[in-house]
Amino acid sequence: MKRLKSTSWCFTAFEPYQITTMVLLFIILGTTLSNQLFIKAPHPYQWLLIGLVVIYVGTAMLGNRFKQSPVSLLVQSVLTIAVMFGLYLILATLPFDIIPYDADGVLAGIDQVIGIGVRPSLWFEPFVTAPVLNLFSFFYAVFIPYLYFSIFLSLLGRPEYEKRVFITAFALTYSFSFLGYLFVPAHGPVVFYQDQFANPLNGGYFHQLILTSIEQCGGPHGAFPSLHVGASWFVCFFDLKFNRLRGLLYLPVVLGIVCATVLLRYHYVIDLVAGFFIATVSTQYACRRYGAVRSAQSAE
Amino acid sequence: MYRLWKWILMVFYRDIRLNGDARVGEDQAVIFAANHVNGLVDPFVISAALKRPMLFTAKASLAKNPFLRFIAAALSVIFFERPEDHRLQEARQYNAKAIEKCLEALSNRRSLCIFPEGKSHSDPAMKPFKTGVARIAASYLEIYGNSPPLHIMPVGLNYEKKYAFRSSITVTLGEPVEIRDAAAILDKAGAKQLTLLLEERVRAVTTNFARVRDSILIPWVAELYLQNGLAPIALGLEAHEPEKKVAVINRFVQVYGELKQDPHVRRLEKRVYALRQRLLRNGLSITELHLPIKLFQAAFFCFREFELFLLGLPVWLVGVCGHLAPLTLVTGVVKAVTKDQDHWATHALFLGFPVFVVYYLALILVIMVVDWRFVWVPLVVMPFTGYVALLYTDRMKQMLRRCRTFVTYLRHPDMHATLKAEAEAILHDIKQIQERQKI
């Protein structure tokens, strides 16, 4: 297959996923710095973020000199994923430290409108018995191996065009979601409705596994939008386009993850809608973007 | 309706690919002229590939069958009497009305699809075209003065194996036939000339062979040529663009026709035949001849396929068990009534569709009587598992074939080396002929 040439996008020779990641890094760093200048003392993550920016931009500039090399694409992709996962850990606490408002009330209000007066998280409570909780905890936990497997398979076993689509859609989905985490900080129903739930969730093995994992990742992250829905739907949607059998086989799992986020009280319904929308738009954009490049090059 | 056709076709065929712009001639007066190789399946394929409703022409004797009459009404078929089926005078009168319908449709900027060969067949080459398209075009120009402008678009239908379940189809759009001078086709000679030009254009986008033997060997050599000594691509991906394959086959047919008597070409033909036989004997495919025997790649392959195998197995079981009864019925009846390859797919599709619809309706009815809350099972779970079972079966077949090839090569490295060397030598000779012929 013909190797994809570098194309001019915006004003630079960087690929869309590199630009997206850089812009995201600059936005998060900028927000942290502005917070330091006007409100508080320096944030502990500030130097880590500056380090990430320097490493990412430097590697991207260096990598673009060897753009035709598949190894360069792999290294860039792995670095982009590493940066995103690093930012995920940072964003567990950062928004709540530097953004002076909480969006839970607004999100809960929207949820109530969507549910026509009913609050979905509260409404589902009586149905969440121990086996149901454990089953959906399993789905919620499956997200991590599903995502890691998909990244591994997509970056190693697909043609170059599809790898670029994958990493671009990944970067866009995560970037938009992180902007949501940063500027719409919310703890989710598990905290916001804390006093209104009749009982705390108490499940079996898988539920305990989730609670432990969340603790180890720095506690509950932002709720808006749901990255569990966004990332799993992006991977599934990508597979439906390029590897239909895998996409279809994981579709019920993704549906399970979607339901689990609400049943386990981590997200409002609007978070799911936003996650779904971001993933769909990002994947479609990536497909069109590289589809157009590929068509132009085959025409040549 | 074309979406429904596509869904139905996608059960029988694995893939319908269009080479060309699906929007060509949209909202314009267009006549699509295609080769006719697969009975009543052909019009469905064209409509599904071009993603638009269109009118079709067919022999009037089909309308005698009430079921086909119903299908024809859904497909907007215009019937023509064939002189061999009817008395000439009556046929002429009947056809004059049919032509009027065609002209009316074209003047309303609708697409019309015609199979100028007149009948479906399994011959290795196209039959001579009848002058129907030219006659319709001439009448259109005479009555409507080429407003809206008429386009004649050649269409090539290339089936991987038209009778084979889960094979693929490529629909290729050819170079349009321009009618610059309307007066030129109004007489008989002009109509003949237009027909010949159209035939030539359709020939360019279809594969045509002098003998049945050639229709087996030449595509095989084209596959070897396109593979060009490269490793097979990952499962689930298309090896190369199908229009490329049609072009290569047509080039080979042309060169082979010219050099058939050349002793060098005759020797090469024998070697190709011997290599093919040897691969067939060992259950190997030409596309997997250069399969690399590398541990990391094999491990990655196992990892990827094992995930699909494990995850898909329960879904496949549900899908197969859920559809076994209607599938067995359809296969049994089709086997009993079909005598040639030409009608296998037609019978399977036209029988399968009502049988499966009735089966689903019966299931829904039974479940509604037993417990209506489970009505989503036949509505969602059954079609889902059925479709996944089809894809899963395709994939597992490919996977098993590749595994077998890998194990064969691993066990017999000498045989692998010999086969590869022979294939490379043949490829080298083909390229030499190419250079000699300056193609």
Interface residues (C-beta under 8 A of the other chain):
Chain A: F149 L153 L156 G157 R158 P159 N243 R244 L245 R246 L248 L249 Y250
Chain B: I233 A234 G236 L237 F300 R304 E307 L308 L311 G312 V315 F384 Y387 V388 L391 Y392 R395
